[in-house]
Every structure is written in C-alpha cells, then in structure tokens.
Amino acid sequence: MNLTPLIKISPEIKLVGKRLNMSFSKLQIQKLWQSFMPRKKEIINTLNNNLYSVEIYQQSSFYRNFDPTLEFEKWATVEVSNFDAIPPEMESLIIPAGKYAVFQYKGRDSEVSETYKYILQDWLPISKYQLDHRPHFAVMGEKYIKEHQDSEEELWFPIKDE
C-alpha cells in the first residue's frame, strides 16, 4: 500500500449530530449512524451534503499505546453554518482549525482498518509529522456508497510538525 496524503490547513468546522462512547473492541458505529440518519433532515442550516464521521480520543497517546478497550467518542454529523437551530437529542461540535494529512480512501467501509493501520504504522513514523491531539474525521461526500468497493471518502488525520 502506498498512499500519499495531501497536507491541508483546515479552517474551524462547525458540526451538528449525535455521539456515542465506544471502543474498538465494542464498536457501535452502525447503531450511531442508524440513530442519526433518519433525523439528519431536521438539521436546517447544513452547508453541504457531506457526512462527517468524527473520533475524539481523550488521550493524546491513544494510538501510541493502543488498547482496543479504551473508549473514545464517535460522532455522526453534518457541517452547519451556525448553531442557531440544533434539533432535540443532537449536539454541536467544533473541529478546531489546524493542519491535517488527508488520505483518499477507496473501498468498502469494512476494509478501511488496513488503511488506518498503514497510515499510523507505516506512513506516520517516516513522515515529518506526528499526530496532533485534535479530532480525527472522515468526510463522506457524493462518491461515498457505504459497503461498495468503489466507495470513496477522505480520511483526515490531525498532524503537527515534529
């Protein structure tokens, strides 16, 4: 595998959606998205049709000392212009501005873990970057087709110079 990221500076991103605490040993991604998608249309100030899947890790060393039982926050969201109209049982989230390594992923959702493994174990250690302690996220736009082999999404990893 040889993925080359684009290095991008992202402005602050405002999101609205739902979240669940989970671990890699007890993933509840499907449950989260099944609770969010039927209600997505209630969010009236969306900026586009992209879906944002966000992970927030409490420890900055989450991946260095990887433990599949450690919990993290997983969000199912959309981007909004403001927080003036947040539907009941949904929350706001701000992704701070910052530098990201953005990888294009093509393939099934169920096979993305190999790409994450490559990025974190192969690409990152030989890059001039280290992970920054900010949210990680995936942007699923027009070319995203769930479990389809031709599905495409962007994987955004927060980075900083070593």
Protein Blocks (a to p, Z undefined) as FASTA:
>chain_A
ZZddddddddddddddddddddfklccklmmmmmmmmmmmmpmkbfblcdcdddddfblk
lmmmgcfkbccddddddddfbfkbccehiacddddeddddddddeddfklmmmmmmmmmm
mmmmmmcbdcddddddddddfklghjafkbccddddddddZZ
